[in-house]
Amino acid sequence: MTEFSNKPQLEPEDFYYNEDGYLVFTEKYLLKRGYCCQNGCKHCPYGFDKRSGRIVKKSNAGSDGPN
């Protein structure tokens, strides 16, 4: 019997393996997933700060806003 899953399949651009062999999710995948897991992901687009345990608004370095 084949089980069906609601989990989306990973695309090649969703992850890579680091030099230690760990799977690392890309920012693109984390945005596609749609929520912050609060694990301190390397490419977290949600601004989670693992040290403080809070989501901190990311600054747009070098951006002056809309022109």
N, CA, C and O atoms as CSV, one atom per row, in Angstrom:
chain,resi,resn,atom,element,x,y,z
A,1,MET,N,N,0.843,-1.175,0.000
A,1,MET,CA,C,0.000,0.000,0.000
A,1,MET,C,C,0.894,1.245,0.000
A,1,MET,O,O,1.849,1.335,0.772
A,2,THR,N,N,0.581,2.174,-0.850
A,2,THR,CA,C,1.355,3.398,-0.956
A,2,THR,C,C,0.759,4.472,-0.056
A,2,THR,O,O,-0.446,4.722,-0.086
A,3,GLU,N,N,1.607,5.101,0.741
A,3,GLU,CA,C,1.168,6.188,1.619
A,3,GLU,C,C,1.304,7.509,0.872
A,3,GLU,O,O,2.258,7.721,0.124
A,4,PHE,N,N,0.341,8.383,1.085
A,4,PHE,CA,C,0.395,9.715,0.495
A,4,PHE,C,C,0.741,10.709,1.577
A,4,PHE,O,O,0.337,10.559,2.730
A,5,SER,N,N,1.486,11.717,1.202
A,5,SER,CA,C,1.932,12.720,2.159
A,5,SER,C,C,1.568,14.104,1.664
A,5,SER,O,O,1.585,14.368,0.461
A,6,ASN,N,N,1.238,14.990,2.599
A,6,ASN,CA,C,0.985,16.382,2.255
A,6,ASN,C,C,2.282,17.172,2.171
A,6,ASN,O,O,2.272,18.338,1.777
A,7,LYS,N,N,3.392,16.552,2.534
A,7,LYS,CA,C,4.682,17.239,2.510
A,7,LYS,C,C,5.136,17.414,1.068
A,7,LYS,O,O,5.137,16.458,0.292
A,8,PRO,N,N,5.524,18.646,0.706
A,8,PRO,CA,C,6.014,18.856,-0.663
A,8,PRO,C,C,7.374,18.203,-0.862
A,8,PRO,O,O,8.173,18.098,0.068
A,9,GLN,N,N,7.617,17.773,-2.073
A,9,GLN,CA,C,8.912,17.200,-2.412
A,9,GLN,C,C,9.938,18.322,-2.502
A,9,GLN,O,O,9.624,19.424,-2.951
A,10,LEU,N,N,11.154,18.041,-2.078
A,10,LEU,CA,C,12.215,19.035,-2.155
A,10,LEU,C,C,12.740,19.137,-3.583
A,10,LEU,O,O,12.996,18.131,-4.244
A,11,GLU,N,N,12.893,20.375,-4.039
A,11,GLU,CA,C,13.478,20.658,-5.339
A,11,GLU,C,C,14.977,20.904,-5.136
A,11,GLU,O,O,15.394,21.233,-4.025
A,12,PRO,N,N,15.785,20.756,-6.169
A,12,PRO,CA,C,17.234,20.968,-6.026
A,12,PRO,C,C,17.610,22.349,-5.483
A,12,PRO,O,O,18.622,22.481,-4.796
A,13,GLU,N,N,16.806,23.384,-5.784
A,13,GLU,CA,C,17.125,24.727,-5.294
A,13,GLU,C,C,16.662,24.968,-3.858
A,13,GLU,O,O,16.884,26.048,-3.310
A,14,ASP,N,N,16.020,23.970,-3.245
A,14,ASP,CA,C,15.505,24.103,-1.885
A,14,ASP,C,C,16.553,23.821,-0.806
A,14,ASP,O,O,16.344,24.175,0.354
A,15,PHE,N,N,17.659,23.198,-1.160
A,15,PHE,CA,C,18.647,22.797,-0.157
A,15,PHE,C,C,20.000,22.556,-0.798
A,15,PHE,O,O,20.128,22.479,-2.020
A,16,TYR,N,N,21.009,22.438,0.059
A,16,TYR,CA,C,22.340,21.995,-0.362
A,16,TYR,C,C,22.967,21.284,0.825
A,16,TYR,O,O,22.466,21.371,1.946
A,17,TYR,N,N,24.054,20.586,0.577
A,17,TYR,CA,C,24.790,19.927,1.649
A,17,TYR,C,C,26.027,20.757,1.964
A,17,TYR,O,O,26.774,21.132,1.060
A,18,ASN,N,N,26.245,21.046,3.249
A,18,ASN,CA,C,27.431,21.821,3.622
A,18,ASN,C,C,28.661,20.909,3.654
A,18,ASN,O,O,28.570,19.712,3.380
A,19,GLU,N,N,29.809,21.499,3.991
A,19,GLU,CA,C,31.069,20.747,3.973
A,19,GLU,C,C,31.106,19.601,4.977
A,19,GLU,O,O,31.916,18.683,4.844
A,20,ASP,N,N,30.221,19.652,5.994
A,20,ASP,CA,C,30.149,18.559,6.974
A,20,ASP,C,C,29.119,17.504,6.599
A,20,ASP,O,O,28.945,16.520,7.318
A,21,GLY,N,N,28.430,17.707,5.462
A,21,GLY,CA,C,27.454,16.739,4.988
A,21,GLY,C,C,26.044,16.969,5.493
A,21,GLY,O,O,25.158,16.150,5.251
A,22,TYR,N,N,25.823,18.077,6.193
A,22,TYR,CA,C,24.475,18.372,6.689
A,22,TYR,C,C,23.638,19.025,5.595
A,22,TYR,O,O,24.150,19.808,4.796
A,23,LEU,N,N,22.342,18.698,5.566
A,23,LEU,CA,C,21.416,19.311,4.649
A,23,LEU,C,C,21.073,20.700,5.173
A,23,LEU,O,O,20.717,20.853,6.341
A,24,VAL,N,N,21.179,21.714,4.315
A,24,VAL,CA,C,20.908,23.100,4.696
A,24,VAL,C,C,19.810,23.628,3.777
A,24,VAL,O,O,19.954,23.611,2.555
A,25,PHE,N,N,18.710,24.099,4.374
A,25,PHE,CA,C,17.624,24.654,3.579
A,25,PHE,C,C,17.972,26.059,3.113
A,25,PHE,O,O,18.587,26.829,3.851
A,26,THR,N,N,17.580,26.391,1.889
A,26,THR,CA,C,17.811,27.724,1.347
A,26,THR,C,C,16.700,28.670,1.797
A,26,THR,O,O,15.637,28.230,2.233
A,27,GLU,N,N,16.958,29.967,1.686
A,27,GLU,CA,C,15.945,30.966,2.031
A,27,GLU,C,C,14.697,30.761,1.174
A,27,GLU,O,O,13.574,30.919,1.654
A,28,LYS,N,N,14.896,30.413,-0.085
A,28,LYS,CA,C,13.765,30.180,-0.993
A,28,LYS,C,C,12.844,29.086,-0.448
A,28,LYS,O,O,11.623,29.241,-0.449
A,29,TYR,N,N,13.430,27.990,0.014
A,29,TYR,CA,C,12.610,26.911,0.563
A,29,TYR,C,C,11.911,27.335,1.850
A,29,TYR,O,O,10.734,27.035,2.048
A,30,LEU,N,N,12.633,28.030,2.723
A,30,LEU,CA,C,12.046,28.431,3.996
A,30,LEU,C,C,10.870,29.379,3.777
A,30,LEU,O,O,9.885,29.317,4.512
A,31,LEU,N,N,10.960,30.245,2.786
A,31,LEU,CA,C,9.829,31.112,2.451
A,31,LEU,C,C,8.681,30.293,1.867
A,31,LEU,O,O,7.514,30.551,2.163
A,32,LYS,N,N,9.016,29.304,1.035
A,32,LYS,CA,C,7.993,28.444,0.438
A,32,LYS,C,C,7.267,27.640,1.519
A,32,LYS,O,O,6.063,27.402,1.424
A,33,ARG,N,N,8.015,27.223,2.552
A,33,ARG,CA,C,7.411,26.472,3.657
A,33,ARG,C,C,6.398,27.338,4.393
A,33,ARG,O,O,5.347,26.851,4.809
A,34,GLY,N,N,6.712,28.627,4.554
A,34,GLY,CA,C,5.709,29.558,5.048
A,34,GLY,C,C,5.695,29.887,6.524
A,34,GLY,O,O,4.816,30.629,6.961
A,35,TYR,N,N,6.614,29.379,7.309
A,35,TYR,CA,C,6.647,29.713,8.737
A,35,TYR,C,C,8.055,29.515,9.285
A,35,TYR,O,O,8.881,28.821,8.692
A,36,CYS,N,N,8.307,30.143,10.436
A,36,CYS,CA,C,9.598,29.995,11.106
A,36,CYS,C,C,9.528,28.828,12.084
A,36,CYS,O,O,8.607,28.748,12.896
A,37,CYS,N,N,10.492,27.935,12.007
A,37,CYS,CA,C,10.531,26.767,12.898
A,37,CYS,C,C,11.258,27.071,14.203
A,37,CYS,O,O,11.234,26.258,15.127
A,38,GLN,N,N,11.905,28.234,14.289
A,38,GLN,CA,C,12.634,28.688,15.471
A,38,GLN,C,C,13.770,27.747,15.877
A,38,GLN,O,O,14.043,27.556,17.062
A,39,ASN,N,N,14.426,27.165,14.869
A,39,ASN,CA,C,15.590,26.316,15.115
A,39,ASN,C,C,16.903,27.027,14.801
A,39,ASN,O,O,17.977,26.445,14.956
A,40,GLY,N,N,16.823,28.278,14.363
A,40,GLY,CA,C,18.043,29.017,14.044
A,40,GLY,C,C,18.635,28.634,12.701
A,40,GLY,O,O,19.855,28.531,12.571
A,41,CYS,N,N,17.798,28.423,11.709
A,41,CYS,CA,C,18.272,28.042,10.374
A,41,CYS,C,C,19.256,29.074,9.836
A,41,CYS,O,O,19.095,30.275,10.055
A,42,LYS,N,N,20.264,28.599,9.138
A,42,LYS,CA,C,21.315,29.465,8.601
A,42,LYS,C,C,20.751,30.551,7.689
A,42,LYS,O,O,21.230,31.685,7.720
A,43,HIS,N,N,19.760,30.232,6.889
A,43,HIS,CA,C,19.203,31.173,5.915
A,43,HIS,C,C,17.798,31.633,6.294
A,43,HIS,O,O,16.988,31.912,5.410
A,44,CYS,N,N,17.495,31.716,7.579
A,44,CYS,CA,C,16.153,32.083,8.034
A,44,CYS,C,C,15.732,33.449,7.500
A,44,CYS,O,O,16.376,34.455,7.798
A,45,PRO,N,N,14.650,33.495,6.708
A,45,PRO,CA,C,14.179,34.778,6.185
A,45,PRO,C,C,13.258,35.507,7.162
A,45,PRO,O,O,12.843,36.636,6.900
A,46,TYR,N,N,12.944,34.875,8.271
A,46,TYR,CA,C,11.985,35.438,9.225
A,46,TYR,C,C,12.656,36.222,10.347
A,46,TYR,O,O,11.971,36.863,11.145
A,47,GLY,N,N,13.981,36.182,10.420
A,47,GLY,CA,C,14.705,36.984,11.394
A,47,GLY,C,C,14.790,36.372,12.776
A,47,GLY,O,O,14.965,37.101,13.752
A,48,PHE,N,N,14.670,35.045,12.896
A,48,PHE,CA,C,14.762,34.420,14.213
A,48,PHE,C,C,16.183,34.525,14.751
A,48,PHE,O,O,17.145,34.180,14.065
A,49,ASP,N,N,16.303,35.005,15.985
A,49,ASP,CA,C,17.599,35.119,16.664
A,49,ASP,C,C,17.673,34.010,17.700
A,49,ASP,O,O,16.990,34.060,18.722
A,50,LYS,N,N,18.499,33.014,17.436
A,50,LYS,CA,C,18.587,31.846,18.316
A,50,LYS,C,C,19.091,32.218,19.710
A,50,LYS,O,O,18.706,31.589,20.696
A,51,ARG,N,N,19.951,33.241,19.797
A,51,ARG,CA,C,20.486,33.645,21.102
A,51,ARG,C,C,19.411,34.225,22.014
A,51,ARG,O,O,19.379,33.943,23.212
A,52,SER,N,N,18.527,35.045,21.431
A,52,SER,CA,C,17.484,35.665,22.254
A,52,SER,C,C,16.198,34.848,22.259
A,52,SER,O,O,15.351,35.029,23.133
A,53,GLY,N,N,16.047,33.948,21.283
A,53,GLY,CA,C,14.836,33.146,21.193
A,53,GLY,C,C,13.647,33.921,20.649
A,53,GLY,O,O,12.497,33.524,20.834
A,54,ARG,N,N,13.938,35.047,19.966
A,54,ARG,CA,C,12.867,35.882,19.429
A,54,ARG,C,C,13.072,36.129,17.939
A,54,ARG,O,O,14.179,36.021,17.412
A,55,ILE,N,N,11.971,36.463,17.282
A,55,ILE,CA,C,12.063,36.872,15.893
A,55,ILE,C,C,12.332,38.363,15.899
A,55,ILE,O,O,11.557,39.145,16.451
A,56,VAL,N,N,13.439,38.749,15.280
A,56,VAL,CA,C,13.876,40.137,15.236
A,56,VAL,C,C,13.726,40.622,13.809
A,56,VAL,O,O,14.202,39.973,12.877
A,57,LYS,N,N,13.070,41.756,13.630
A,57,LYS,CA,C,12.873,42.291,12.295
A,57,LYS,C,C,14.223,42.510,11.633
A,57,LYS,O,O,15.098,43.175,12.187
A,58,LYS,N,N,14.383,41.943,10.439
A,58,LYS,CA,C,15.635,42.100,9.707
A,58,LYS,C,C,15.705,43.489,9.119
A,58,LYS,O,O,14.706,44.027,8.641
A,59,SER,N,N,16.900,44.070,9.158
A,59,SER,CA,C,17.088,45.389,8.542
A,59,SER,C,C,17.445,45.195,7.091
A,59,SER,O,O,18.017,44.172,6.715
A,60,ASN,N,N,17.108,46.178,6.270
A,60,ASN,CA,C,17.461,46.154,4.857
A,60,ASN,C,C,18.713,46.969,4.683
A,60,ASN,O,O,18.655,48.136,4.296
A,61,ALA,N,N,19.852,46.361,4.968
A,61,ALA,CA,C,21.136,47.065,4.892
A,61,ALA,C,C,21.351,47.597,3.481
A,61,ALA,O,O,21.227,46.869,2.495
A,62,GLY,N,N,21.677,48.888,3.411
A,62,GLY,CA,C,21.948,49.501,2.126
A,62,GLY,C,C,20.701,49.940,1.382
A,62,GLY,O,O,20.804,50.478,0.279
A,63,SER,N,N,19.531,49.726,1.953
A,63,SER,CA,C,18.293,50.111,1.290
A,63,SER,C,C,17.764,51.393,1.914
A,63,SER,O,O,17.694,51.526,3.135
A,64,ASP,N,N,17.395,52.325,1.056
A,64,ASP,CA,C,16.810,53.572,1.522
A,64,ASP,C,C,15.297,53.549,1.415
A,64,ASP,O,O,14.643,54.576,1.598
A,65,GLY,N,N,14.743,52.397,1.124
A,65,GLY,CA,C,13.292,52.285,0.973
A,65,GLY,C,C,12.880,52.528,-0.455
A,65,GLY,O,O,13.725,52.690,-1.336
A,66,PRO,N,N,11.563,52.556,-0.693
A,66,PRO,CA,C,11.064,52.741,-2.060
A,66,PRO,C,C,11.380,54.143,-2.581
A,66,PRO,O,O,11.337,55.116,-1.829
A,67,ASN,N,N,11.694,54.237,-3.857
A,67,ASN,CA,C,11.991,55.530,-4.488
A,67,ASN,C,C,10.909,55.908,-5.441
A,67,ASN,O,O,10.981,56.964,-6.070
